[in-house]
Amino acid sequence: MDISPNKVAFVIVRARELGAKVGRWDRPGDEADGDTILEARPSDGTGRELQSFIRGLNEDEKAALVAITWIGRETFDDYAEAFETAKQEATGPTEKYLLGIPLLADYLEDGLERLGVDTSELEDELYRKA
């Protein structure tokens, strides 16, 4: 693979956190507190952090993330083919493309597993650090 499994695990964990967010249940201007941690708020940095992380990857790592996603959703079986296609078809910001995919974390996890990488320990380690 052209990206470290640790980097993919980071994206998986942050994408899961982002996917767990719900619409606000209070009024704009209300103070954020412990009860609002799962609300999608403009001040929440999870999405910005994930976008920034993906944006900071090199082009091969970005293509690898896309390829692993496609393998996870069973669009491709072969990593090399998925990787080359991802490089050739990249036309816009990778972070916007990936964050627009529902179930991104599941696809990445499934893609890594189909490539023989067990993500459970990698994800557990990231959750312990958080």
HUBEL-V367950 format. One line per field, one symbol per residue. psi: psi as a letter, one per 30 degrees, with the letter a starting at -180 (. if undefined). A space follows every 50 residues. Layout:
psi = ???
This chain:
psi = lgkkfeeeeeeeeeeeeeffkllkgakkfkkkaffgfgkjkffkfeeeee eeeeeflleeeeeeeeeeeeeeghelfkeeeeeeeeeegjfakeeeeeff jkgeeeeeeeeeefggkjfeeeeeeeeef.
